[in-house]
Amino acid sequence: MVDLRGRDFLKLLDYTPKEINHLLKVAATLKKQKHNHISHKHLKGKQIALLFEKDSTRTRCAFESGAVDLGMQATYIGPTGSQLGKKETIADTARVLSRMYDGIEYRGFGQDIVEELAKYSSVPVWNGLTDEFHPTQMLADVMTIKEEFGKLKGIKLVFLGDARNNVGNSLMVVSAKLGIDFTCCAPKELFPEDKLVKQCMEIAKETGAKITLTENVEEGTKNADVIYTDVWVSMGEPMEKWESRIKLLSKYQVNKKVMENANPKAIFLHCLPSFHNIDTKIGYEIYEKYGIKEMEVTDEVFESKKSRVFEEAENRQHTIKAVMLETLKK
């Protein structure tokens, strides 16, 4: 039996494979209930606080709509909506919010912040994204993969691009935990930190996963089941980073050639948002400055039949609901 009541959800390194698979099973049940219009207000009367230092579409909407589905109320506290770290310490914020709410979500900067919130909170704290880890995204990703292939063990997942960011780190962790063969395909200077790589390799020995780091796109993506990428400059990094990242990562763009090198049934994933065209303000600014219309993925791949990015985005809601339900239920 898996009992997650009262647990924080800060990073998947804290969770066993059995616990992660349990959350995926609960998410699948909640998804069926949602699609079949079956009420599941299991947390009726509870309230949660959503503490955002970084803006978001999917994370905010998944937590807010998920809370409503479960019968809860959610209070959104945006980047300018609290005194966190300015006039009030993280510890004091945690103690105040946990007196008023049943759960606290944090999306922002260093992992140390969400860890400190959890230390001083008397209610569960959930990580909606930090600079180091993005665990709620990972649940949605592996749920999407399992829906597509019917399994996770032995699946070859390849991440191209900046593999030292929160998504690259977290994909390696969840792969190690669940027996997925993970390939980091990136320049060496953007490989995940050695300490985390070693930690994941130790976990992989127990689960049968494989961890591979390579700079070679052709070798790395050969026969892949899942091709995954993320933006080349993460939220919070300066715009000046674009020039160096474009030079460094252009050959790691996910395009038709990359997808053709993968398994014929391979799918494409992206945590979103994506710069696959110039139809956004930032996308157009980059085009004007550097002359490129597509960045980490081409529009052809993004809009192709192999793309599962919107199924993946929907699954943010179901998996986040699973985390809230399992950690808050009586």
N, C-alpha and C positions, 0 to 999 in steps of 0.2 A: 504493500500500500504506500502511495506517495502522499505525504502531508506537507504542504507548503504554507500553511496558515501562519501569518505573522512574519514571513520571510521577506527580506529585501530582494530586489532584482537589480543588481548593480553591474554584473558582468557574468558571462557564461562560464568563466573559470570557477565560479562559486557553485555551479550546479553539476550534478552527475548526469551521465547519459540517460539514465532512467528517468530523472526529473525533467529533463528537456523533452524527452519523448512523451512524457505524460502531458506536458503543456501543449504539445502538438496534437495529441489525441483530443484534449479538451477543446482546443481551437477548432478542430474539424467538426466536432459536435455542435459547437456554437455557430459555426458557419452554416451547417445544415438547418439549424433552427431559424437562423436569420433569413435564409433563402425561402424557407417554407412558412414564414410569418408566424412562427411559434414563439410566444412570449417566453422570455427567460430573465425576468427581473429578480434574480436571485440575491441581489444586494440592495434591495429596496430600502430607502431611508438613509443610506450612507452618503457621505460627501467626500470629494477628493479635491486637492489643490494641484494645479498644473503650473509649475514654476519654470518659465521660459526666459533664459538669457539669450538664446538664439531662436530666431523665428523659424517656423516650419508650417508646411501645409499638411502632409500626411500624418506626422506625429500628433499634432494638435487635434486634427479632425478625428483620428482613430481613438484617441483618449476621450474626447468629448462625446462623440457619437456612441462609442462603446460604453461609456458611463451611463448614458441615457438608456441604451438597450438593457443594461443590467439593473436599471431602476435607481441609479445614483444621480446626484447633482455634482457638477464640476465647476470650480472657480478658476478661470484663466488669469494668470498673473504674468504679464508680458515683460519685455526687457526694461521698461521704465516703470513698471508697476509695483516694484518692491524696493526695500532698502538693503537687500542682500549684498553684503560685502562693502556697502557704502557707509551707511549710518548704523547698520546692524550686522553683527557677526553671523556667520553661517550657523554656528551652534545656537545662537539665540533665535534665529529664524526657524530652525528645525523645531525648537521647543515650543515656540508660539504656534506654528502651523499644526503640529501634532496634538495640540490641545483643542483645536477647532475642527480638524479633519481626520478622516479614517485612513487616508493614504496620501502620499505626496509624490508627484512626478517631477523630475528635474531634467531640463535640457539646456546644456550650456558648454562650459569650457573644461577645465581640468577634471580628471577622474577623482582627484583628491577632494573636490568640492562635494560631489554626490556621496562619496564615502563619509565625509564629515557630517553631511546632513543625516545620513543613516545612523551614524554613531550617536547623535544627540536626539534623534526622533524616537518617539515611543510607538509610532505606526510604520507600516511598510513604506519604503522609499523605492521608486522605480527609476531606472536610468533611461531617459528618452533620447540621449546622445551626449557623449562627452568627446573631448579631443582624442581620447584613446580608444574608447569602445562604443559600440552601437548595438546592444543585445536585442532590443525589440525588433530591429530590422532583420537580424539574423533568423529569428523565429519565423518571420514572414517569408524569408528567402528559402529556408529549408522546407517549409510547408508547401511552397510553390513547386519546389523540386520533387517532393514526394508525390504531389498530385500528378505531376507529369510522368514520372517514371515508376511510381508505385513502390519505390524503395529509396534509401539513402546510402546504405553501406555499398562501397565499391563504385559509387558515382564519381566521375572525374570532373572536378570543378576548377576552372582556371580564372584567376583574377588578373586582368591587365591594367597597368597604370601605376598610380601612386599607392603602393602596397604598404606604406608606413602610416596610412591614415586610419581612422577608426573603423572603416568598413573592411579594409585589407586585414587589419589585426583581428577583427571579430570573425571574419570568414575563416581564417586559419584556425581560430579557437573552436568554432562550432564544427568545423570539419574534423578536427582531431577528436572531439568529443563523440561524434556520431559515426565515425568510420568512413568518412568521405575522403577521397584522394584529392588533396588540395595542391594546386600548382600556383605559385606566385610568379608571374611573368612581368618583370619590371627591371629598370636599371638597378644595379647593385646598390647605389646610394639611396634608393627608395624601397629596398627590402625591409621587412619588419625588423624591429630591434632583435639582436641576437638572443637576449634573455628570454623574450617571448617565444622565439623560434624553438629554443631548447626545451622550454616548458611544454610546448605543443608536441614536440617530437616524443617526449616522455609519455604524454597522454596517448599519443598515437600507437605506442607499443602495446598498450592494453586494449585498444579498440580496433586495431588492424588498419587504421588510416595511414596514408602516406603523405608526407610533406615534402614538396619539391620547390626549390628556388632556382629560377633560370632567367637569363637575359634574352634568350633566343625565342622569338615569337613562334616561329614555325615548329620548333621542337615542343615548346610548351603547350601549344594549342592542339597538337596532333591528337585526333580521336577524343577530344573533350566532349563531355555530355552537356556541360553548362559553361558558357562564356559570360563572364561578369566584368563590368567596369564601373568606374565612378568618375566624377568630375576631376580635372587635373589640378585645380586649386580649390581647397576646401573652404567652407564657411569660416570667416574670421581671419583668413590669410589675406595679405594685401594684394591689390590688383597688379602690383609690380611683379608678382611671382609668375604671371602668365607668360611673359617672354621666355624665361628660363625653362618653365615647364613645357611649353610648346616645343622648344628645341629638344628637350630631353625625352618627351613622351610621344611625339608624333608617330613614331614607328610602332607604338603600342596601341594605336587606334583600332577599335573593333570595326572591321569593314567586311565586305563580301568575301574577300580572300581568306580572312581569318575564319569566318563561319564555314567556308567550304573546306577548310583544313580540319575542322572539327568532325565529330560524329555526324552522319547524315541526319540524325534525329535530334541534334543538339538544339538547345534553346538559349536565348539571350536574356540576361537579367541586368537590371540597373536600379539602384536605390532611389534615384530621382531626387531633385530635378536634373535634367540632362541638356547639354549643349549640342544637340544634334542638328540644329539649323540656326538661322539668324533671326528668328521670330521673337526674340526676347531682347530686352534692353541691353543686358550684359553681352548676350550673343552678338548683337549688332555692333556694340562697341569694340569687341574683340576682332570682329571682321574688319571694321574700319581701321583698326590699329595694326593688325597683323596679317590681314588678307586671307584668313581661313574661315570657311562657312560652316564646317563641321569639326568638332573637337574629339572628345573621347570615343564617340561612336558616329558612324555615318547615318544620315536620315534613312537610307535604304535599309539598313539593318534594324534600326529602331522601329520602323513602320512595317517590318516584314512579318511573315507568318511564324517565324521562329521567335519573335519577341513575346515575352510574357511579363513585360514591365507593369502592365495595368492589373493583371491578375495578382502579381506580387504586391502592388500598392494596396489592393483591396485586402489582401491577407494581413496587412498591418493591423487592420481593425480587429480581425478575429483572434489573432495571436495576442494582441494587447489586452483584449477582453479576457482571454484565458489567464494571463498573468494577474490581472486585477481580481478575477473571480477566485483563483486558487490561493492567493495571498490574503484576501479579505474575508473569505467565507467563514462562518462560525464553526 
